[in-house]
Amino acid sequence: MGSINYKHFTLGVEEEYMVLDPTTRELKSHEQRIVTEGQKVIKDKVKAEMHQAVVEVGTDICQNIDEAYKDVSTLRKTISHIAGDLGLWVGASGTHPFSHWESQLITDHVRYNEIVNELQEAARSNLIFGLHVHVGMENREMANHIANSTRYFLPHIYALSTNSPFWEGRKTGYKSFRTKVFDKFPRTGIPESFESIEAYDNYIKLLVKTNCIDNAKKIWWDLRVHPFFNTVEFRICDVPMTVPETIAIAALFQGVCAKIYKLRQQNLNFIQYSRALINENKWRASRYGIDGRMIDFGKEEEANTRVLIYELLDFIDDVVDPLGSRHAVQYVQKMLENGTGADRQMKVFEQTGQLPSVVDYIHNQFLEGTI
């Protein structure tokens, strides 16, 4: 056994932010002014999204978690500053607590027009904010192998990201209602496993050939082997409220990938579970966050979600030092103590009874822990 090269597990982080009116606390179209101004400073690291009250940012390819931390911090500070100059606020939450999607404007762009034309109400109502984490791979065959195995851990990490308890002014009863909104799209959720990268590519080719999709970016699963880059892209999480939470989650995804890779190098395989089973845990994560129970499929019994998250930390413990991410992963402990974004939003609401106060809290937390 040679030593394992962890260098190719690079990171890319994309976050979606909400643009807010400081007076009404409603979502507000920024008429792409934040993007226009942002591009002068951070170039193509900021872009428009389908709804005009959304700003999407993406880091460079980061060699390690510290670079990602710096980059995400800079992006948040830059966008917050530009928004402030324009008399606007920004915040990070999987859904807005009370704005209605019907009153939000759609960005005029060929791709978005096509999606709205095809998906209609499902697209127009898709006013949600997510986190996408790309983890670099040595090749696409390995990416497929790692994607198959990491599916199992998606609900555990998603539970930590839950940050959307409200929808259109109502308490939904979910810690993450965002995925319920997104489920109306086709080709979402936990994917099947693919026996080879060729099988995956053939699936894409068939969908393109039969006019289901025009390109592979219309595969909106919770994770996917990226169609153009050598990465596995994790798409299940709500956008976390703060930078340290985003970074901890990115470190978990990177750690899980590195661990599965290490097992593969030792000719060991992580057991594959069916989409139907993993979906049970995903549902529990969206409903209860870190305070529920999930199924331990190995033991075929329920276990406290927090216990399973600690087991996940143990599972990746031997790869976090080579990755240089132990400090980021340790923040998960804080998340378990302080509660997820959803828990904290609910707490503010219980204390104040006011959804605008929840928006204030989301806005005030946006630069928390930036460096």
N, C-alpha and C positions, 0 to 999 in steps of 0.2 A: 504493500500500500504506500503510494507516494503521498506527500502532504497535499492537502486540498487547497486549491487556489480560490479564495473567496472574492477576488478582485472583480469578477464579472457580475456580481450581484449589485449592480449600480441601482440608483433610485431616481424616480421621477414622480413628483407629487402635483396633482391638479386639484384645486379647490374651487367651489362655486360660492360666491357671496351674494347676499341680498342687499339691494340699494334701498335706503329708507328715507322717508320724508321726516325731518326732525320735529316738525310741528304735529303732524297727524299720527306719526309712527307707522303709517301704511307703507307698503311697497311703492316705489316710485320709479318711473322710467327716467333713466339718466340720458336718454336720447343719444346713447353711445359716446357721450362727452368724456366719461371716465376712461373708456377704451382709447379714444383719440388722444387724450392727454397722456394716458399711461404709456401708449406706444412710443411717445417721444422719449420716455425715460427707460422703460423696460422692454421696448421693442415688441416682439411677437409673444412675449410671456403673458400678455393680457389679451383676451378676446371677447367678443360679444357672444351671448347665448341666445337661445330661441326667444325667451321673454326679455323684454327691455329692462326689467328690474333686476336682472342677473348679470354679474360680471364673473368671467371665468379666468383663473390664472393658472400658470403651469411653470414649474421650476425648470432649470437646465437639467441635463443628466448629471446627477450628483454621485460622486465616487463613494460617499459614505453618509452616515446619518447626520454627522455634524454639518456637512455641506448642505444637506437638505434642510436642517434646522435654520441655518443662516439664510438660505434662499427663501423659504416660506416666510420667515420673519420680515425680510426685506419687501417681499410682495405685499404682505398685509399692511406694513407701514406705508408703502408707496400708495396703495389703493385708498387707504384711510385718509391720507394727506390730500390726495387729489379730490376725493369726494368732499372732504371738508372745505376745500377751496371753492367747490361748486355749490356749497350750501346743502350738502347731503350727508347722510350717515351710511355706514356699512355694518353688516353683522354676519355671523356665521351660525346658521341653524338649518336643520333639514327641511323645515317648512316655516313659513311665517305664521305667527300665532293667530292672526285674525284677518289678514287681507284676503279678498276673494279673487280668484283667478280671472273671473269674467271681466273684471275692469282693467286687466293688465294687457299692455300692448305687445304684439309679436314683432320681432325684428324682421325687417324686410330683407330677405336674403333667399337666393334660389333654393338652397338646401332646406331651410326652415319652411319655406312655402310648400315645397314638395312634401315634407313630413306632415305638415298640417293638412294639406290636401288629401293625403292618404289616410292619416290616422284621426283626422277630425277632432271631435271633443276630447278624445284621449290625449292628443297632443296639446290642445289649447289649455287643458286643465293640469298639465304636467309641470306645475310651478313648484319645483323642488330643488334642493341644493345638496350635492353629493361630494364625496371625496374619492378620487381615483389614485391608486398607487401603482406605478410601474416598477417591476423588479427585473433587472437585466438578466439575460440568460446566455449561455455560451453558444447555443444553437436552438433551432425551433423544435428539434426532436426532444431535447431535454426540457424545453418549455412545455411541451405537451405532457410529458411524464410528470413534471412538477405540478402543472395545472390539475391533472387528474387527482393527485394525492392531496393537494392543499384544499380541495373542495370541502373536505371534512371539517376544516377549521374555520370556514367562513362564518358560521353563526356565532362562534365564540368571540371572534374579533369584532364582528358586527354589533354584538351586544354591548361592547365597550363604547361604540361610536354613537349609540342611540341618542338622538338630539332633535326629535320632532314629535312632541306629545300633543300639539294643538293643530287643528286644521279649520280654517274659516271661522274662527271664533269659538270653536267647540273643543272641549277636552275629549280626546278621541278614546282614551283608555289604553292607548298603545304608547310604548316608549319611542317607537319609530313608526310613525304613520306614513313617512315618505315612501317606503317600499310598497305600501298598499296603493298609493297613488300611481306609482310607476308600473305596478303589475298589470295595468290596463294596456300597456304596450305589448306587442308581440315580441317573441325572442328575448324574454327577460328571465330573471330568476337563476336558480342554481342550474348549471349545464349538466348534461350527461358527461360521462368520461368517453374519450376517444382512444381506440386501441393504438392509433399511430397518428403522426402529424399528417400523413397522406389522407387518412380517413377524415380528418378535420377539414383539410383543404378540399377534398371531394364534396363534402357537405356544403361548403361555401359555394363551390362552383355550380352545384346543382341548384342552389337557391338563386344564384345570379342568372343561370341559364333559363330558369322557369319564371323569371321576373318577380320573384318574391322580394328580392333586394337588388339594388344596383351596385352596391359595394359592401365589403365585409364590415364596415363601420356601423352598419345597421343591425349587427348582432349586439344586443344590449345586455348580455348576461352579467351575472354577479362577478364572474371572472372570465377572462378570455385570453387565449394566446393572441397577442396583438397581430393584426393582419399585415402590418408593414415593418414593425420593429421587432428585434429579438428580445421581447419582454413578455412577461405574464402581467396582465393588467387586472388589478383587483378593484371592483366597482360597486361592491355591496354596501359600503359605509355611508351613513349620513355625514355631512361635513361637520367636523367637531367644532365646538365653540372657541377653543383656544389652540395656540400653536403647539404647546407641549403635548396636548392630547393627539393632535394630528401626527406629530413626530413619533410618539409612542406606538401608534397604530401602524405607521409606515415601518417602524423597526420590527414589529411583530410579523408583518407580512414578509419582510426580508428574511427574518430569522427562520420562519417556517420553510421558506424556499431553500435556504442554505441547509437546513437540517434534512429535508427530503433528498437533496442532492448528495449530502454526506452519506446517507443510508444507501443510496443508489451506488455510490463508489465502493461500498462494502458489500455489494450484491444483496442488499436487504431492501425489501419493499414495504411501503406503508399500505395497510389493508384498504381496499377500495369499497366505499359504501355507495348505495344507489341514491340517485337524486331524490327519490321519494322519501327515504329515511332522513337525508340531510335537511330536506324541506321541513320536516317536523321540528328540528332544532331552530331553523331559521324563523319559523312562525313564533316559537316560544321567545326567541331573542327580540323580535319586533314587538311582541306584546308586553314582555316583562323586563326587558333589558338585562341588567346583571343581577336582578333580584328574584329571578325565577329559577326553574329547574330545567335542565336539558337531559337528553338521553345519552348515556354512555353506551354506545353500541357494542363495544367489546364485552362489557359486563351484562348488557341487555337490562339495564335498570336506570331509573332516574337519578340524577345527581344535582346538587346545588351548582348553579352556573358559576358562582365564584370559585368553587372547588375545581371545576373543570378549567377555569382560566388559570388557576395556580398550576394545574397539571400541564397546561400548555407552556407556561413559563419554564417548568422543569424540563419539558421535552426539548425546548430550544436552548437550554442553558449552556450546552457545550459549544454552541456556534456564536454566541453573542460577543464573546471576547475577540475571537478572530475577526468578526465583522466590525468591532469597535463600537458596539451599540448598547453595551450593558446599561449605561446611565439612562438612555432613552427608554429601554425596556423596563427599568426599575420604576419609571413614572406610572406604570400600570397600577402599582400599589396605591399611589395617590388617587388614581381614578376610582379604584375600588373603595377607598375611604370617603372621597368627596362626592361620589355619585357621578353619573354620566351627565351630559348636557341636558338630557330630558329630565333627570331627577332634579337638577338644579332649577330648570325652568318651572317645574311643578311646585317646587318649594317657594319660589318667588310669588307664584300665583296664589298659593295657599296663604302666604303672609299678607298679600296686598289685595287679592281678589280682583286685580286689574291686569288685563292682558297688555295694555300699553307699558305697564311697569316691567313686564316680561321682556318686551322689546328693548326697553332701556337697558335691562340687564345684559341681553344678548349684545347690544351695541357696546356697552362698557367693558365686556369681556374680550372684545375682538383683538386687542393688542396685548392681552394678558400673556406674560411669559415670552414676549418677543425679545430678540437679542440684537 
